[in-house]
């Protein structure tokens, strides 16, 4: 009987030794690495900066450990910006080209900038990313008039931009400023679950884009209605909140100037932090909901969704 017990104990011990590598492997797959760009809203930053221990992160409702927190103000913190203009916009947008050019010229000298136009459901680049901001500003042009198919869903165009970002520098922040009415011409009703919007959100989050939107009415009778404005503005708000950006509009009409909007976007870009955190993750990359609280007298804009990587990267 004693011999039998010894044999059982030996078998159990051997089984535990064999299982140990698999248990370690399973544990290593439990931790996922996440990263997000957080904007500390201008005028609300705590003197001396927000300490890392003031941050409380939840991912999909579960507490997460913050592993990194740094200000993105050094020249080493690379920045890429795309101005994405709806080519179906009203021709009066031409009066705002000077404000757009000033915004481009006011970015940090080492920022890479490009202009792209929404055409036929894609983002058509006017030129490559360039640190010559004056050259980029010269690529601005009036919206195309009367070209059929130009006014496709702006969310098709954003998805195309996210999938075909003309840079492979994974360390650079990727910021997009969209000038559009936000109306999905393939689904002209307000639907928070609009499939093209949801696809654009997922593609943008996966590509690590921070999206800002400036509402500008398009051509066409439908775009003259208050319904169109409500529809487009609500969809754009969903998009920008999901990616950590912001939406700008002035009632149902077009603003006299875009300068205040661009000024706020510029301040936000200059007040961003990189947040690193650990999360439970599955066996493959996945989308997750992010909630950030700060135990300090500061207001922050954080993306509502993030892209997680399996394993402790």
Secondary structure, DSSP 8 states (H G I E B T S, - for coil): -HHHHHHHHHHHHHHHHHHHHHHHHHHHTTEEEEEEEEEE-TT---TT---GGGEEEEETTEEEEEEEEEE--STTS-EEEEEEEETTB-GGGGGGHHHHHHHHHHS-TT-EEEEEEEETTEEEESS--BS-HHHHHTT------S-TT-S--HHHHHHHHHHT-S---TTSEEEEEEEE----TTS-S--TT-HHHHHHHHHHHHTTEEEEEEE--BSSSGGGSHHHHHHHHHHHHHHHHHHT--EE-BTTB--S-SHHHHHHHHHHHTTEEEEEEEEE--SS-EEEEEEEEESSS--EE--SEEEEBSS--
